[in-house]
Amino acid sequence: MFVTPLSANAAASSGAGLAQSAALGEEDFLTLLVEQLRFQDPLEPMDNQEFVAQVVQLSSLERLQDLNGAIGNLATWQRGAFAAGALGCRAEYTDELGELHAGTVQEIRADEEGGPEMIIDGVAVPLDRITSLSLPDMNV
């Protein structure tokens, strides 16, 4: 059994190809590569260029996974910095029922997933529920 590798151009031009390759992890890719080598025809072995191309694809997959993790961490830090900059500000937010509330941002803490949430007058509010922020009134 010989499995033809998917070229980078074919994957890039097909949205389904991208979704399918994103679903396969590094271990899956390596397993497929080993099985391909195991079942190849000894009289017609895999071309060296094809083999190198597949190893490069594996390496690229590793780098993309690392990059994806780094971007996720950066986004979390950016949200935290935004939230920290809102300390003392007046905030408006909607609750779970869609009702609008307002108060002062008193504290920033991590939610269950480790992302930031604002404590507004004692109520924990996820960042995606904040509708507006304004500077505190300095005339008090």
A tleap script that builds the chain and sets N, CA, C and O, in Angstrom:
source leaprc.protein.ff14SB
mol = sequence {
  NMET PHE VAL THR PRO LEU SER ALA ASN ALA
  ALA ALA SER SER GLY ALA GLY LEU ALA GLN
  SER ALA ALA LEU GLY GLU GLU ASP PHE LEU
  THR LEU LEU VAL GLU GLN LEU ARG PHE GLN
  ASP PRO LEU GLU PRO MET ASP ASN GLN GLU
  PHE VAL ALA GLN VAL VAL GLN LEU SER SER
  LEU GLU ARG LEU GLN ASP LEU ASN GLY ALA
  ILE GLY ASN LEU ALA THR TRP GLN ARG GLY
  ALA PHE ALA ALA GLY ALA LEU GLY CYS ARG
  ALA GLU TYR THR ASP GLU LEU GLY GLU LEU
  HIE ALA GLY THR VAL GLN GLU ILE ARG ALA
  ASP GLU GLU GLY GLY PRO GLU MET ILE ILE
  ASP GLY VAL ALA VAL PRO LEU ASP ARG ILE
  THR SER LEU SER LEU PRO ASP MET ASN CVAL
}
set mol.1.N position { 0.849 -1.174 0.000 }
set mol.1.CA position { 0.000 0.000 0.000 }
set mol.1.C position { 0.886 1.224 0.000 }
set mol.1.O position { 1.784 1.329 0.836 }
set mol.2.N position { 0.664 2.142 -0.901 }
set mol.2.CA position { 1.443 3.364 -0.987 }
set mol.2.C position { 0.507 4.545 -0.791 }
set mol.2.O position { -0.519 4.655 -1.463 }
set mol.3.N position { 0.864 5.422 0.126 }
set mol.3.CA position { 0.056 6.608 0.399 }
set mol.3.C position { 0.750 7.808 -0.217 }
set mol.3.O position { 1.912 8.082 0.084 }
set mol.4.N position { 0.052 8.514 -1.066 }
set mol.4.CA position { 0.618 9.697 -1.707 }
set mol.4.C position { 0.536 10.872 -0.750 }
set mol.4.O position { -0.543 11.162 -0.233 }
set mol.5.N position { 1.659 11.564 -0.496 }
set mol.5.CA position { 1.630 12.706 0.415 }
set mol.5.C position { 0.848 13.862 -0.199 }
set mol.5.O position { 0.816 14.033 -1.417 }
set mol.6.N position { 0.229 14.636 0.656 }
set mol.6.CA position { -0.510 15.818 0.227 }
set mol.6.C position { 0.476 16.961 0.065 }
set mol.6.O position { 1.220 17.271 0.995 }
set mol.7.N position { 0.492 17.583 -1.087 }
set mol.7.CA position { 1.429 18.692 -1.304 }
set mol.7.C position { 0.962 19.914 -0.543 }
set mol.7.O position { -0.225 20.044 -0.243 }
set mol.8.N position { 1.890 20.815 -0.227 }
set mol.8.CA position { 1.564 22.034 0.505 }
set mol.8.C position { 0.606 22.903 -0.292 }
set mol.8.O position { -0.278 23.534 0.288 }
set mol.9.N position { 0.763 22.948 -1.614 }
set mol.9.CA position { -0.119 23.771 -2.434 }
set mol.9.C position { -1.540 23.233 -2.424 }
set mol.9.O position { -2.494 24.009 -2.368 }
set mol.10.N position { -1.692 21.930 -2.476 }
set mol.10.CA position { -3.029 21.342 -2.463 }
set mol.10.C position { -3.713 21.611 -1.133 }
set mol.10.O position { -4.907 21.909 -1.104 }
set mol.11.N position { -2.972 21.509 -0.024 }
set mol.11.CA position { -3.563 21.765 1.288 }
set mol.11.C position { -3.930 23.230 1.442 }
set mol.11.O position { -4.961 23.557 2.029 }
set mol.12.N position { -3.092 24.112 0.917 }
set mol.12.CA position { -3.349 25.541 1.053 }
set mol.12.C position { -4.552 25.971 0.222 }
set mol.12.O position { -5.267 26.899 0.599 }
set mol.13.N position { -4.779 25.303 -0.905 }
set mol.13.CA position { -5.882 25.713 -1.763 }
set mol.13.C position { -7.207 25.100 -1.356 }
set mol.13.O position { -8.253 25.482 -1.881 }
set mol.14.N position { -7.178 24.158 -0.431 }
set mol.14.CA position { -8.410 23.485 -0.027 }
set mol.14.C position { -8.694 23.740 1.445 }
set mol.14.O position { -7.906 23.362 2.312 }
set mol.15.N position { -9.818 24.382 1.722 }
set mol.15.CA position { -10.203 24.626 3.107 }
set mol.15.C position { -10.399 23.336 3.858 }
set mol.15.O position { -10.063 23.247 5.039 }
set mol.16.N position { -10.945 22.322 3.186 }
set mol.16.CA position { -11.143 21.019 3.825 }
set mol.16.C position { -9.804 20.391 4.157 }
set mol.16.O position { -9.659 19.755 5.201 }
set mol.17.N position { -8.819 20.563 3.279 }
set mol.17.CA position { -7.481 20.034 3.528 }
set mol.17.C position { -6.863 20.673 4.749 }
set mol.17.O position { -6.203 19.997 5.539 }
set mol.18.N position { -7.071 21.975 4.916 }
set mol.18.CA position { -6.536 22.661 6.090 }
set mol.18.C position { -7.222 22.182 7.356 }
set mol.18.O position { -6.562 21.952 8.369 }
set mol.19.N position { -8.535 22.031 7.310 }
set mol.19.CA position { -9.257 21.577 8.492 }
set mol.19.C position { -8.830 20.162 8.855 }
set mol.19.O position { -8.686 19.836 10.034 }
set mol.20.N position { -8.626 19.315 7.837 }
set mol.20.CA position { -8.240 17.937 8.089 }
set mol.20.C position { -6.822 17.887 8.660 }
set mol.20.O position { -6.576 17.129 9.598 }
set mol.21.N position { -5.879 18.673 8.122 }
set mol.21.CA position { -4.512 18.641 8.621 }
set mol.21.C position { -4.435 19.218 10.022 }
set mol.21.O position { -3.582 18.809 10.810 }
set mol.22.N position { -5.322 20.175 10.354 }
set mol.22.CA position { -5.330 20.744 11.697 }
set mol.22.C position { -5.821 19.714 12.710 }
set mol.22.O position { -5.452 19.777 13.883 }
set mol.23.N position { -6.646 18.772 12.270 }
set mol.23.CA position { -7.175 17.771 13.174 }
set mol.23.C position { -6.131 16.695 13.494 }
set mol.23.O position { -6.207 16.060 14.546 }
set mol.24.N position { -5.165 16.486 12.603 }
set mol.24.CA position { -4.121 15.499 12.841 }
set mol.24.C position { -3.005 16.124 13.664 }
set mol.24.O position { -2.564 17.239 13.389 }
set mol.25.N position { -2.562 15.406 14.657 }
set mol.25.CA position { -1.473 15.897 15.473 }
set mol.25.C position { -0.142 15.344 15.002 }
set mol.25.O position { -0.076 14.577 14.041 }
set mol.26.N position { 0.904 15.738 15.684 }
set mol.26.CA position { 2.256 15.300 15.349 }
set mol.26.C position { 2.385 13.783 15.437 }
set mol.26.O position { 3.002 13.156 14.575 }
set mol.27.N position { 1.810 13.203 16.468 }
set mol.27.CA position { 1.903 11.758 16.659 }
set mol.27.C position { 1.163 11.008 15.538 }
set mol.27.O position { 1.639 9.979 15.058 }
set mol.28.N position { 0.006 11.527 15.131 }
set mol.28.CA position { -0.756 10.916 14.036 }
set mol.28.C position { 0.052 10.940 12.743 }
set mol.28.O position { 0.108 9.953 12.009 }
set mol.29.N position { 0.675 12.087 12.480 }
set mol.29.CA position { 1.460 12.245 11.261 }
set mol.29.C position { 2.618 11.251 11.251 }
set mol.29.O position { 2.880 10.596 10.242 }
set mol.30.N position { 3.311 11.147 12.393 }
set mol.30.CA position { 4.444 10.232 12.499 }
set mol.30.C position { 3.990 8.779 12.335 }
set mol.30.O position { 4.678 7.991 11.686 }
set mol.31.N position { 2.862 8.423 12.904 }
set mol.31.CA position { 2.323 7.070 12.755 }
set mol.31.C position { 2.036 6.756 11.293 }
set mol.31.O position { 2.370 5.675 10.808 }
set mol.32.N position { 1.414 7.704 10.592 }
set mol.32.CA position { 1.135 7.504 9.167 }
set mol.32.C position { 2.419 7.330 8.368 }
set mol.32.O position { 2.490 6.483 7.477 }
set mol.33.N position { 3.435 8.131 8.684 }
set mol.33.CA position { 4.712 8.052 7.971 }
set mol.33.C position { 5.375 6.685 8.198 }
set mol.33.O position { 5.895 6.087 7.256 }
set mol.34.N position { 5.357 6.194 9.435 }
set mol.34.CA position { 5.956 4.894 9.747 }
set mol.34.C position { 5.199 3.776 9.032 }
set mol.34.O position { 5.813 2.858 8.489 }
set mol.35.N position { 3.874 3.852 9.031 }
set mol.35.CA position { 3.078 2.835 8.340 }
set mol.35.C position { 3.340 2.863 6.837 }
set mol.35.O position { 3.379 1.818 6.188 }
set mol.36.N position { 3.516 4.043 6.299 }
set mol.36.CA position { 3.820 4.162 4.866 }
set mol.36.C position { 5.151 3.492 4.557 }
set mol.36.O position { 5.271 2.779 3.561 }
set mol.37.N position { 6.144 3.715 5.395 }
set mol.37.CA position { 7.442 3.086 5.186 }
set mol.37.C position { 7.359 1.565 5.362 }
set mol.37.O position { 8.016 0.812 4.643 }
set mol.38.N position { 6.557 1.131 6.312 }
set mol.38.CA position { 6.434 -0.293 6.602 }
set mol.38.C position { 5.789 -1.073 5.451 }
set mol.38.O position { 6.168 -2.211 5.177 }
set mol.39.N position { 4.839 -0.467 4.799 }
set mol.39.CA position { 4.091 -1.173 3.760 }
set mol.39.C position { 4.486 -0.795 2.329 }
set mol.39.O position { 3.811 -1.177 1.373 }
set mol.40.N position { 5.569 -0.053 2.190 }
set mol.40.CA position { 5.948 0.316 0.818 }
set mol.40.C position { 6.512 -0.890 0.056 }
set mol.40.O position { 7.017 -1.844 0.647 }
set mol.41.N position { 6.412 -0.816 -1.235 }
set mol.41.CA position { 6.898 -1.877 -2.117 }
set mol.41.C position { 8.423 -1.825 -2.138 }
set mol.41.O position { 8.981 -0.803 -2.538 }
set mol.42.N position { 9.124 -2.891 -1.721 }
set mol.42.CA position { 10.594 -2.865 -1.695 }
set mol.42.C position { 11.207 -2.717 -3.095 }
set mol.42.O position { 12.337 -2.251 -3.237 }
set mol.43.N position { 10.457 -3.113 -4.113 }
set mol.43.CA position { 10.974 -2.976 -5.476 }
set mol.43.C position { 10.817 -1.546 -6.003 }
set mol.43.O position { 11.491 -1.147 -6.953 }
set mol.44.N position { 9.917 -0.779 -5.371 }
set mol.44.CA position { 9.724 0.620 -5.737 }
set mol.44.C position { 9.650 1.445 -4.456 }
set mol.44.O position { 8.570 1.879 -4.055 }
set mol.45.N position { 10.811 1.662 -3.810 }
set mol.45.CA position { 10.791 2.401 -2.539 }
set mol.45.C position { 10.401 3.867 -2.752 }
set mol.45.O position { 10.436 4.390 -3.866 }
set mol.46.N position { 10.034 4.500 -1.651 }
set mol.46.CA position { 9.649 5.902 -1.685 }
set mol.46.C position { 10.812 6.753 -2.189 }
set mol.46.O position { 11.969 6.541 -1.825 }
set mol.47.N position { 10.481 7.689 -3.008 }
set mol.47.CA position { 11.469 8.634 -3.527 }
set mol.47.C position { 12.050 9.444 -2.369 }
set mol.47.O position { 11.320 9.847 -1.463 }
set mol.48.N position { 13.361 9.681 -2.399 }
set mol.48.CA position { 14.017 10.447 -1.334 }
set mol.48.C position { 13.398 11.827 -1.155 }
set mol.48.O position { 13.231 12.303 -0.032 }
set mol.49.N position { 13.060 12.463 -2.270 }
set mol.49.CA position { 12.480 13.805 -2.178 }
set mol.49.C position { 11.122 13.772 -1.486 }
set mol.49.O position { 10.800 14.666 -0.704 }
set mol.50.N position { 10.328 12.744 -1.772 }
set mol.50.CA position { 9.030 12.612 -1.114 }
set mol.50.C position { 9.208 12.406 0.389 }
set mol.50.O position { 8.495 12.997 1.200 }
set mol.51.N position { 10.178 11.552 0.746 }
set mol.51.CA position { 10.426 11.281 2.158 }
set mol.51.C position { 10.860 12.556 2.877 }
set mol.51.O position { 10.352 12.862 3.956 }
set mol.52.N position { 11.786 13.292 2.295 }
set mol.52.CA position { 12.260 14.542 2.900 }
set mol.52.C position { 11.108 15.542 3.011 }
set mol.52.O position { 10.987 16.249 4.011 }
set mol.53.N position { 10.263 15.597 1.976 }
set mol.53.CA position { 9.120 16.512 2.013 }
set mol.53.C position { 8.189 16.171 3.173 }
set mol.53.O position { 7.662 17.073 3.825 }
set mol.54.N position { 7.980 14.892 3.435 }
set mol.54.CA position { 7.111 14.494 4.536 }
set mol.54.C position { 7.743 14.812 5.888 }
set mol.54.O position { 7.045 15.219 6.816 }
set mol.55.N position { 9.050 14.630 6.005 }
set mol.55.CA position { 9.736 14.980 7.252 }
set mol.55.C position { 9.658 16.490 7.481 }
set mol.55.O position { 9.479 16.941 8.612 }
set mol.56.N position { 9.791 17.262 6.413 }
set mol.56.CA position { 9.677 18.718 6.517 }
set mol.56.C position { 8.254 19.092 6.944 }
set mol.56.O position { 8.076 20.015 7.738 }
set mol.57.N position { 7.244 18.390 6.429 }
set mol.57.CA position { 5.869 18.646 6.835 }
set mol.57.C position { 5.684 18.368 8.323 }
set mol.57.O position { 4.981 19.108 9.011 }
set mol.58.N position { 6.304 17.313 8.818 }
set mol.58.CA position { 6.228 16.996 10.240 }
set mol.58.C position { 6.863 18.109 11.064 }
set mol.58.O position { 6.306 18.543 12.072 }
set mol.59.N position { 8.024 18.563 10.632 }
set mol.59.CA position { 8.700 19.652 11.325 }
set mol.59.C position { 7.869 20.931 11.295 }
set mol.59.O position { 7.791 21.654 12.288 }
set mol.60.N position { 7.252 21.201 10.157 }
set mol.60.CA position { 6.395 22.395 10.034 }
set mol.60.C position { 5.196 22.291 10.960 }
set mol.60.O position { 4.793 23.282 11.569 }
set mol.61.N position { 4.622 21.099 11.072 }
set mol.61.CA position { 3.493 20.886 11.965 }
set mol.61.C position { 3.893 21.175 13.411 }
set mol.61.O position { 3.143 21.818 14.145 }
set mol.62.N position { 5.063 20.708 13.819 }
set mol.62.CA position { 5.557 20.983 15.170 }
set mol.62.C position { 5.675 22.481 15.407 }
set mol.62.O position { 5.238 22.990 16.439 }
set mol.63.N position { 6.269 23.186 14.448 }
set mol.63.CA position { 6.474 24.631 14.594 }
set mol.63.C position { 5.140 25.376 14.643 }
set mol.63.O position { 4.987 26.328 15.409 }
set mol.64.N position { 4.180 24.946 13.830 }
set mol.64.CA position { 2.864 25.583 13.840 }
set mol.64.C position { 2.154 25.365 15.175 }
set mol.64.O position { 1.483 26.265 15.681 }
set mol.65.N position { 2.303 24.177 15.739 }
set mol.65.CA position { 1.697 23.915 17.048 }
set mol.65.C position { 2.348 24.782 18.118 }
set mol.65.O position { 1.655 25.317 18.983 }
set mol.66.N position { 3.671 24.928 18.071 }
set mol.66.CA position { 4.369 25.800 19.015 }
set mol.66.C position { 3.909 27.243 18.859 }
set mol.66.O position { 3.672 27.938 19.847 }
set mol.67.N position { 3.784 27.689 17.610 }
set mol.67.CA position { 3.348 29.053 17.332 }
set mol.67.C position { 1.926 29.281 17.821 }
set mol.67.O position { 1.621 30.330 18.389 }
set mol.68.N position { 1.061 28.309 17.603 }
set mol.68.CA position { -0.325 28.416 18.056 }
set mol.68.C position { -0.379 28.570 19.576 }
set mol.68.O position { -1.142 29.389 20.090 }
set mol.69.N position { 0.418 27.795 20.288 }
set mol.69.CA position { 0.469 27.914 21.744 }
set mol.69.C position { 0.984 29.265 22.195 }
set mol.69.O position { 0.459 29.854 23.140 }
set mol.70.N position { 2.018 29.761 21.516 }
set mol.70.CA position { 2.582 31.066 21.868 }
set mol.70.C position { 1.580 32.185 21.625 }
set mol.70.O position { 1.480 33.115 22.425 }
set mol.71.N position { 0.840 32.102 20.529 }
set mol.71.CA position { -0.159 33.128 20.234 }
set mol.71.C position { -1.278 33.090 21.274 }
set mol.71.O position { -1.770 34.137 21.697 }
set mol.72.N position { -1.680 31.892 21.686 }
set mol.72.CA position { -2.690 31.778 22.730 }
set mol.72.C position { -2.231 32.405 24.035 }
set mol.72.O position { -2.999 33.099 24.702 }
set mol.73.N position { -0.963 32.156 24.403 }
set mol.73.CA position { -0.408 32.765 25.622 }
set mol.73.C position { -0.344 34.281 25.496 }
set mol.73.O position { -0.665 34.999 26.443 }
set mol.74.N position { 0.064 34.766 24.340 }
set mol.74.CA position { 0.139 36.202 24.113 }
set mol.74.C position { -1.236 36.849 24.234 }
set mol.74.O position { -1.368 37.920 24.826 }
set mol.75.N position { -2.255 36.210 23.680 }
set mol.75.CA position { -3.616 36.748 23.760 }
set mol.75.C position { -4.085 36.821 25.209 }
set mol.75.O position { -4.730 37.791 25.606 }
set mol.76.N position { -3.763 35.794 26.003 }
set mol.76.CA position { -4.147 35.804 27.418 }
set mol.76.C position { -3.449 36.937 28.156 }
set mol.76.O position { -4.068 37.642 28.953 }
set mol.77.N position { -2.168 37.110 27.891 }
set mol.77.CA position { -1.429 38.203 28.538 }
set mol.77.C position { -1.966 39.564 28.111 }
set mol.77.O position { -2.075 40.474 28.933 }
set mol.78.N position { -2.300 39.706 26.839 }
set mol.78.CA position { -2.832 40.969 26.342 }
set mol.78.C position { -4.176 41.293 27.012 }
set mol.78.O position { -4.428 42.439 27.384 }
set mol.79.N position { -5.017 40.296 27.159 }
set mol.79.CA position { -6.297 40.507 27.842 }
set mol.79.C position { -6.068 40.910 29.298 }
set mol.79.O position { -6.778 41.760 29.833 }
set mol.80.N position { -5.068 40.289 29.934 }
set mol.80.CA position { -4.741 40.637 31.313 }
set mol.80.C position { -4.242 42.062 31.442 }
set mol.80.O position { -4.607 42.770 32.380 }
set mol.81.N position { -3.407 42.485 30.501 }
set mol.81.CA position { -2.894 43.864 30.520 }
set mol.81.C position { -4.031 44.864 30.311 }
set mol.81.O position { -4.078 45.907 30.962 }
set mol.82.N position { -4.945 44.537 29.397 }
set mol.82.CA position { -6.106 45.398 29.177 }
set mol.82.C position { -6.924 45.523 30.456 }
set mol.82.O position { -7.313 46.619 30.860 }
set mol.83.N position { -7.175 44.380 31.081 }
set mol.83.CA position { -7.980 44.378 32.299 }
set mol.83.C position { -7.295 45.167 33.415 }
set mol.83.O position { -7.949 45.927 34.129 }
set mol.84.N position { -5.985 44.990 33.566 }
set mol.84.CA position { -5.246 45.714 34.611 }
set mol.84.C position { -5.304 47.220 34.383 }
set mol.84.O position { -5.349 47.992 35.341 }
set mol.85.N position { -5.303 47.641 33.122 }
set mol.85.CA position { -5.397 49.065 32.808 }
set mol.85.C position { -6.753 49.651 33.137 }
set mol.85.O position { -6.910 50.871 33.170 }
set mol.86.N position { -7.731 48.801 33.379 }
set mol.86.CA position { -9.085 49.271 33.679 }
set mol.86.C position { -9.340 49.439 35.177 }
set mol.86.O position { -10.421 49.879 35.569 }
set mol.87.N position { -8.370 49.100 36.010 }
set mol.87.CA position { -8.561 49.243 37.459 }
set mol.87.C position { -8.940 50.680 37.803 }
set mol.87.O position { -8.292 51.627 37.356 }
set mol.88.N position { -9.982 50.832 38.590 }
set mol.88.CA position { -10.449 52.151 38.999 }
set mol.88.C position { -11.375 52.825 37.988 }
set mol.88.O position { -11.971 53.858 38.292 }
set mol.89.N position { -11.501 52.261 36.810 }
set mol.89.CA position { -12.367 52.849 35.780 }
set mol.89.C position { -13.831 52.488 36.051 }
set mol.89.O position { -14.139 51.527 36.755 }
set mol.90.N position { -14.694 53.274 35.480 }
set mol.90.CA position { -16.120 52.977 35.519 }
set mol.90.C position { -16.411 52.036 34.352 }
set mol.90.O position { -15.989 52.287 33.224 }
set mol.91.N position { -17.127 50.964 34.628 }
set mol.91.CA position { -17.412 49.967 33.596 }
set mol.91.C position { -18.901 49.693 33.528 }
set mol.91.O position { -19.600 49.685 34.541 }
set mol.92.N position { -19.366 49.470 32.313 }
set mol.92.CA position { -20.727 48.994 32.099 }
set mol.92.C position { -20.614 47.572 31.558 }
set mol.92.O position { -19.723 47.270 30.763 }
set mol.93.N position { -21.518 46.707 31.993 }
set mol.93.CA position { -21.488 45.312 31.547 }
set mol.93.C position { -22.895 44.743 31.535 }
set mol.93.O position { -23.809 45.267 32.172 }
set mol.94.N position { -23.041 43.666 30.799 }
set mol.94.CA position { -24.320 42.963 30.788 }
set mol.94.C position { -24.165 41.676 31.587 }
set mol.94.O position { -23.123 41.022 31.545 }
set mol.95.N position { -25.217 41.327 32.310 }
set mol.95.CA position { -25.187 40.077 33.074 }
set mol.95.C position { -25.666 38.929 32.191 }
set mol.95.O position { -25.880 39.108 30.992 }
set mol.96.N position { -25.834 37.748 32.789 }
set mol.96.CA position { -26.240 36.561 32.032 }
set mol.96.C position { -27.614 36.720 31.384 }
set mol.96.O position { -27.914 36.067 30.385 }
set mol.97.N position { -28.448 37.594 31.958 }
set mol.97.CA position { -29.794 37.821 31.425 }
set mol.97.C position { -29.829 38.943 30.396 }
set mol.97.O position { -30.879 39.228 29.821 }
set mol.98.N position { -28.681 39.580 30.164 }
set mol.98.CA position { -28.620 40.673 29.196 }
set mol.98.C position { -28.924 42.039 29.793 }
set mol.98.O position { -29.009 43.023 29.059 }
set mol.99.N position { -29.091 42.119 31.114 }
set mol.99.CA position { -29.378 43.401 31.770 }
set mol.99.C position { -28.093 44.199 31.934 }
set mol.99.O position { -27.035 43.642 32.227 }
set mol.100.N position { -28.195 45.510 31.743 }
set mol.100.CA position { -27.039 46.405 31.819 }
set mol.100.C position { -26.808 46.837 33.258 }
set mol.100.O position { -27.745 47.207 33.965 }
set mol.101.N position { -25.544 46.787 33.686 }
set mol.101.CA position { -25.143 47.232 35.020 }
set mol.101.C position { -23.907 48.108 34.873 }
set mol.101.O position { -23.226 48.072 33.849 }
set mol.102.N position { -23.623 48.900 35.911 }
set mol.102.CA position { -22.443 49.759 35.895 }
set mol.102.C position { -21.815 49.754 37.283 }
set mol.102.O position { -22.491 49.529 38.288 }
set mol.103.N position { -20.514 50.005 37.319 }
set mol.103.CA position { -19.810 50.066 38.589 }
set mol.103.C position { -18.345 50.371 38.352 }
set mol.103.O position { -17.926 50.662 37.232 }
set mol.104.N position { -17.577 50.299 39.418 }
set mol.104.CA position { -16.147 50.591 39.358 }
set mol.104.C position { -15.350 49.291 39.385 }
set mol.104.O position { -15.635 48.389 40.172 }
set mol.105.N position { -14.342 49.209 38.510 }
set mol.105.CA position { -13.475 48.032 38.468 }
set mol.105.C position { -12.578 48.080 39.696 }
set mol.105.O position { -11.741 48.972 39.832 }
set mol.106.N position { -12.763 47.107 40.592 }
set mol.106.CA position { -12.029 47.081 41.853 }
set mol.106.C position { -10.837 46.139 41.844 }
set mol.106.O position { -9.848 46.356 42.544 }
set mol.107.N position { -10.947 45.092 41.040 }
set mol.107.CA position { -9.938 44.033 41.106 }
set mol.107.C position { -9.931 43.271 39.786 }
set mol.107.O position { -10.926 43.236 39.062 }
set mol.108.N position { -8.796 42.668 39.496 }
set mol.108.CA position { -8.669 41.768 38.345 }
set mol.108.C position { -8.194 40.429 38.900 }
set mol.108.O position { -7.267 40.377 39.708 }
set mol.109.N position { -8.832 39.350 38.461 }
set mol.109.CA position { -8.380 38.032 38.892 }
set mol.109.C position { -8.582 37.034 37.755 }
set mol.109.O position { -9.212 37.344 36.743 }
set mol.110.N position { -8.044 35.847 37.935 }
set mol.110.CA position { -8.140 34.804 36.906 }
set mol.110.C position { -9.461 34.054 37.045 }
set mol.110.O position { -9.912 33.749 38.149 }
set mol.111.N position { -10.069 33.765 35.894 }
set mol.111.CA position { -11.280 32.945 35.892 }
set mol.111.C position { -10.892 31.467 35.889 }
set mol.111.O position { -9.719 31.141 36.070 }
set mol.112.N position { -11.861 30.567 35.687 }
set mol.112.CA position { -11.598 29.129 35.736 }
set mol.112.C position { -10.591 28.669 34.684 }
set mol.112.O position { -9.843 27.718 34.916 }
set mol.113.N position { -10.568 29.340 33.525 }
set mol.113.CA position { -9.647 28.949 32.454 }
set mol.113.C position { -8.303 29.674 32.543 }
set mol.113.O position { -7.433 29.474 31.696 }
set mol.114.N position { -8.134 30.507 33.559 }
set mol.114.CA position { -6.872 31.224 33.711 }
set mol.114.C position { -6.848 32.583 33.040 }
set mol.114.O position { -5.850 33.298 33.123 }
set mol.115.N position { -7.936 32.949 32.375 }
set mol.115.CA position { -8.028 34.263 31.744 }
set mol.115.C position { -8.502 35.297 32.757 }
set mol.115.O position { -9.013 34.936 33.818 }
set mol.116.N position { -8.338 36.576 32.440 }
set mol.116.CA position { -8.716 37.620 33.396 }
set mol.116.C position { -10.225 37.870 33.430 }
set mol.116.O position { -10.919 37.738 32.422 }
set mol.117.N position { -10.705 38.231 34.608 }
set mol.117.CA position { -12.065 38.729 34.768 }
set mol.117.C position { -11.994 39.928 35.699 }
set mol.117.O position { -11.123 40.002 36.565 }
set mol.118.N position { -12.913 40.864 35.516 }
set mol.118.CA position { -12.945 42.079 36.324 }
set mol.118.C position { -13.920 41.902 37.478 }
set mol.118.O position { -14.983 41.301 37.322 }
set mol.119.N position { -13.552 42.425 38.625 }
set mol.119.CA position { -14.466 42.470 39.763 }
set mol.119.C position { -14.994 43.897 39.801 }
set mol.119.O position { -14.262 44.846 40.082 }
set mol.120.N position { -16.281 44.022 39.510 }
set mol.120.CA position { -16.927 45.336 39.435 }
set mol.120.C position { -17.943 45.416 40.565 }
set mol.120.O position { -18.967 44.734 40.552 }
set mol.121.N position { -17.639 46.260 41.538 }
set mol.121.CA position { -18.480 46.403 42.727 }
set mol.121.C position { -18.850 45.038 43.324 }
set mol.121.O position { -20.000 44.794 43.688 }
set mol.122.N position { -17.848 44.159 43.414 }
set mol.122.CA position { -18.020 42.859 44.043 }
set mol.122.C position { -18.534 41.757 43.134 }
set mol.122.O position { -18.667 40.616 43.575 }
set mol.123.N position { -18.828 42.066 41.876 }
set mol.123.CA position { -19.360 41.073 40.943 }
set mol.123.C position { -18.270 40.679 39.949 }
set mol.123.O position { -17.654 41.549 39.332 }
set mol.124.N position { -18.024 39.377 39.788 }
set mol.124.CA position { -17.041 38.887 38.820 }
set mol.124.C position { -17.651 38.963 37.426 }
set mol.124.O position { -18.709 38.387 37.170 }
set mol.125.N position { -16.971 39.688 36.515 }
set mol.125.CA position { -17.490 39.906 35.167 }
set mol.125.C position { -16.427 39.490 34.142 }
set mol.125.O position { -15.325 40.038 34.138 }
set mol.126.N position { -16.753 38.523 33.274 }
set mol.126.CA position { -15.810 38.164 32.203 }
set mol.126.C position { -15.624 39.348 31.251 }
set mol.126.O position { -16.530 40.163 31.078 }
set mol.127.N position { -14.444 39.436 30.638 }
set mol.127.CA position { -14.157 40.571 29.752 }
set mol.127.C position { -15.124 40.684 28.585 }
set mol.127.O position { -15.400 41.790 28.120 }
set mol.128.N position { -15.642 39.562 28.106 }
set mol.128.CA position { -16.531 39.637 26.949 }
set mol.128.C position { -17.912 40.210 27.288 }
set mol.128.O position { -18.722 40.427 26.387 }
set mol.129.N position { -18.189 40.458 28.563 }
set mol.129.CA position { -19.465 41.071 28.958 }
set mol.129.C position { -19.337 42.577 29.185 }
set mol.129.O position { -20.339 43.255 29.411 }
set mol.130.N position { -18.118 43.103 29.126 }
set mol.130.CA position { -17.903 44.541 29.306 }
set mol.130.C position { -18.384 45.253 28.053 }
set mol.130.O position { -17.979 44.907 26.943 }
set mol.131.N position { -19.259 46.258 28.231 }
set mol.131.CA position { -19.761 47.012 27.082 }
set mol.131.C position { -19.097 48.372 26.948 }
set mol.131.O position { -19.003 48.899 25.840 }
set mol.132.N position { -18.630 48.957 28.056 }
set mol.132.CA position { -17.914 50.231 27.971 }
set mol.132.C position { -17.057 50.452 29.201 }
set mol.132.O position { -17.339 49.938 30.284 }
set mol.133.N position { -16.019 51.218 29.010 }
set mol.133.CA position { -15.130 51.626 30.102 }
set mol.133.C position { -14.942 53.133 30.006 }
set mol.133.O position { -14.851 53.681 28.907 }
set mol.134.N position { -14.883 53.794 31.136 }
set mol.134.CA position { -14.589 55.234 31.125 }
set mol.134.C position { -13.698 55.553 32.305 }
set mol.134.O position { -13.694 54.836 33.306 }
set mol.135.N position { -12.954 56.620 32.187 }
set mol.135.CA position { -12.058 57.032 33.254 }
set mol.135.C position { -12.870 57.422 34.476 }
set mol.135.O position { -13.994 57.909 34.348 }
set mol.136.N position { -12.307 57.209 35.667 }
set mol.136.CA position { -13.038 57.584 36.872 }
set mol.136.C position { -13.225 59.096 36.947 }
set mol.136.O position { -12.434 59.859 36.391 }
set mol.137.N position { -14.275 59.518 37.638 }
set mol.137.CA position { -14.550 60.944 37.805 }
set mol.137.C position { -13.511 61.518 38.763 }
set mol.137.O position { -13.443 61.116 39.925 }
set mol.138.N position { -12.699 62.462 38.273 }
set mol.138.CA position { -11.622 63.030 39.081 }
set mol.138.C position { -12.102 64.203 39.949 }
set mol.138.O position { -11.301 64.760 40.700 }
set mol.139.N position { -13.351 64.586 39.873 }
set mol.139.CA position { -13.867 65.722 40.644 }
set mol.139.C position { -14.342 65.322 42.028 }
set mol.139.O position { -14.847 66.165 42.769 }
set mol.140.N position { -14.195 64.075 42.389 }
set mol.140.CA position { -14.680 63.606 43.695 }
set mol.140.C position { -13.737 63.999 44.775 }
set mol.140.O position { -13.975 63.694 45.943 }
savepdb mol mol.pdb
quit
